[in-house]
Amino acid sequence: MSNEETPAPPGRLDGKVAFVTGAAGGLGRSHVRRMAEEGADLVIVDICRAVETVPYPQSTPEDLAEAVEEVQGLGRRVVARQADVRDRDALQEAYDAGLDAFGRIHIVVANAGIAPLLVEDRVQAWRDAIDVNLTGTFHTIEVALPSMVDAGQGGSIVIVNSTAGLVGIGGASNGGLGYAASKHGAVGLMRTYANNLAPHSIRVNSVHPTGVPTAMVIDPAIVEFVAQDPILSETAPNALPVDMVEALDVSNAVVWLASDEARYVTGVTLPIDAGFINRR
Ligand SMILES: NC(=O)c1ccc[n+]([C@@H]2O[C@H](COP(=O)([O-])OP(=O)(O)OC[C@H]3O[C@@H](n4cnc5c(N)ncnc54)[C@H](O)[C@@H]3O)[C@@H](O)[C@H]2O)c1
């Protein structure tokens, strides 16, 4: 039998539609690729512009256009919008555009997040961390809930959190404190939604990566910031002998939680951390 004749194996997300924020770059882009590879159609959102207190670049409209091409290249359909997760109305418009196009959305991946470590405006750095990472996650779930509940067929919500959502790391800066507080807060959201939505068979879980080589971690401005923060620079490494995990490792966990393979998994904080948490 030639390769052309070999039927493709069934995708783990065949027939599903996923709504993903922060989708144009970093981890979000990887989730989008993996979900499309597993058969999902995508509704993707990204801010595509700078956030003032964040010293490393955010994605661009060109990055979002590339993500669209990538999904289409994998044979899946996609609706893409520029929107800021802090702006609930804009997020609702993006979600509704996806709902209009596909009729149903089964999976939500609240991935957009920032590490606002620019020290000039300390108050704003705290606010931006809370607004994007915590309130943005809340908005992402809220815009999706009415249609998911009304459809009456369950669903899966995955929050992309961090090891900083489970243990007291983040460093001494206001932005770092805001990052840790926002990520801990998102655990509270996840656990409460998991209980509230269980009667609707909507599962809610979070993944907690250790360092992943995206702009948030490898940009020179961040590397320098971490080196100068006495607490951050002394944080102990992962238990397994790797400095970081790959975006794909996190996306594989997102796909699993989104899929029916995890149909009875809800309310879980899943570390993708090479043993980082277990060492604390
Ligand atoms: N990289 C890591 O080491 C790491 C570790 C643990 C957790 N995380 C989490 O993973 C998620 C993704 O981070 P990343 O490493 O891919 O970062 P990244 O900066 O590489 O990508 C973030 C993406 O989100 C978009 N974005 C930023 N603010 C937004 C907003 N307000 N509205 C919509 N989109 C917005 C950006 O344009 C970008 O495309 C975040 O929630 C982050 O906290 C990352």
The ligand as an SDF file (V2000), in Angstrom:
LIG
                    3D

 44 48  0  0  0  0  0  0  0  0999 V2000
    7.1250   30.6710   28.4540 N   0  0  0  0  0  0  0  0  0  0  0  0
    7.1220   30.1720   29.6860 C   0  0  0  0  0  0  0  0  0  0  0  0
    8.1790   29.8290   30.2350 O   0  0  0  0  0  0  0  0  0  0  0  0
    5.8310   29.9870   30.4280 C   0  0  0  0  0  0  0  0  0  0  0  0
    5.8840   29.2440   31.6210 C   0  0  0  0  0  0  0  0  0  0  0  0
    4.7140   29.0550   32.3460 C   0  0  0  0  0  0  0  0  0  0  0  0
    3.5370   29.5750   31.8780 C   0  0  0  0  0  0  0  0  0  0  0  0
    3.5080   30.3030   30.7270 N   0  0  0  0  0  0  0  0  0  0  0  0
    2.2100   30.8360   30.3100 C   0  0  0  0  0  0  0  0  0  0  0  0
    1.9400   30.4310   28.9930 O   0  0  0  0  0  0  0  0  0  0  0  0
    1.0800   31.3880   28.3630 C   0  0  0  0  0  0  0  0  0  0  0  0
    1.6600   31.7810   27.0260 C   0  0  0  0  0  0  0  0  0  0  0  0
    2.9290   32.4130   27.2560 O   0  0  0  0  0  0  0  0  0  0  0  0
    4.1040   32.3750   26.1800 P   0  0  0  0  0  0  0  0  0  0  0  0
    5.3020   31.8830   26.8630 O   0  0  0  0  0  0  0  0  0  0  0  0
    3.6290   31.7160   24.9450 O   0  0  0  0  0  0  0  0  0  0  0  0
    4.2770   33.9410   25.9510 O   0  0  0  0  0  0  0  0  0  0  0  0
    4.5160   34.7440   24.5790 P   0  0  0  0  0  0  0  0  0  0  0  0
    4.7850   36.1270   25.0000 O   0  0  0  0  0  0  0  0  0  0  0  0
    5.4950   34.0190   23.7290 O   0  0  0  0  0  0  0  0  0  0  0  0
    3.1040   34.6480   23.8420 O   0  0  0  0  0  0  0  0  0  0  0  0
    1.9540   35.2430   24.3910 C   0  0  0  0  0  0  0  0  0  0  0  0
    0.9560   35.5010   23.2890 C   0  0  0  0  0  0  0  0  0  0  0  0
   -0.1950   36.1260   23.8770 O   0  0  0  0  0  0  0  0  0  0  0  0
   -0.4910   37.3360   23.1690 C   0  0  0  0  0  0  0  0  0  0  0  0
   -1.0810   38.2790   24.1470 N   0  0  0  0  0  0  0  0  0  0  0  0
   -0.4390   38.9610   25.1150 C   0  0  0  0  0  0  0  0  0  0  0  0
   -1.2910   39.7560   25.7760 N   0  0  0  0  0  0  0  0  0  0  0  0
   -2.5190   39.5560   25.2270 C   0  0  0  0  0  0  0  0  0  0  0  0
   -3.8070   40.0870   25.4720 C   0  0  0  0  0  0  0  0  0  0  0  0
   -3.9920   41.0110   26.4150 N   0  0  0  0  0  0  0  0  0  0  0  0
   -4.8390   39.6620   24.7260 N   0  0  0  0  0  0  0  0  0  0  0  0
   -4.6500   38.7330   23.7370 C   0  0  0  0  0  0  0  0  0  0  0  0
   -3.4400   38.2110   23.4400 N   0  0  0  0  0  0  0  0  0  0  0  0
   -2.3930   38.5990   24.1770 C   0  0  0  0  0  0  0  0  0  0  0  0
    0.8370   37.7870   22.6040 C   0  0  0  0  0  0  0  0  0  0  0  0
    0.7080   38.6530   21.4850 O   0  0  0  0  0  0  0  0  0  0  0  0
    1.4910   36.4620   22.2350 C   0  0  0  0  0  0  0  0  0  0  0  0
    1.0870   36.0080   20.9640 O   0  0  0  0  0  0  0  0  0  0  0  0
    0.9570   32.5460   29.3540 C   0  0  0  0  0  0  0  0  0  0  0  0
   -0.2550   32.4570   30.0540 O   0  0  0  0  0  0  0  0  0  0  0  0
    2.1440   32.3400   30.2700 C   0  0  0  0  0  0  0  0  0  0  0  0
    1.9360   32.9160   31.5350 O   0  0  0  0  0  0  0  0  0  0  0  0
    4.6310   30.5010   29.9870 C   0  0  0  0  0  0  0  0  0  0  0  0
  1  2  1  0
  2  3  2  0
  2  4  1  0
  4  5  1  0
  4 44  2  0
  5  6  2  0
  6  7  1  0
  7  8  2  0
  8  9  1  0
  8 44  1  0
  9 10  1  0
  9 42  1  0
 10 11  1  0
 11 12  1  0
 11 40  1  0
 12 13  1  0
 13 14  1  0
 14 15  2  0
 14 16  1  0
 14 17  1  0
 17 18  1  0
 18 19  2  0
 18 20  1  0
 18 21  1  0
 21 22  1  0
 22 23  1  0
 23 24  1  0
 23 38  1  0
 24 25  1  0
 25 26  1  0
 25 36  1  0
 26 27  1  0
 26 35  1  0
 27 28  2  0
 28 29  1  0
 29 30  1  0
 29 35  2  0
 30 31  1  0
 30 32  2  0
 32 33  1  0
 33 34  2  0
 34 35  1  0
 36 37  1  0
 36 38  1  0
 38 39  1  0
 40 41  1  0
 40 42  1  0
 42 43  1  0
M  CHG  2   8   1  16  -1
M  END
$$$$
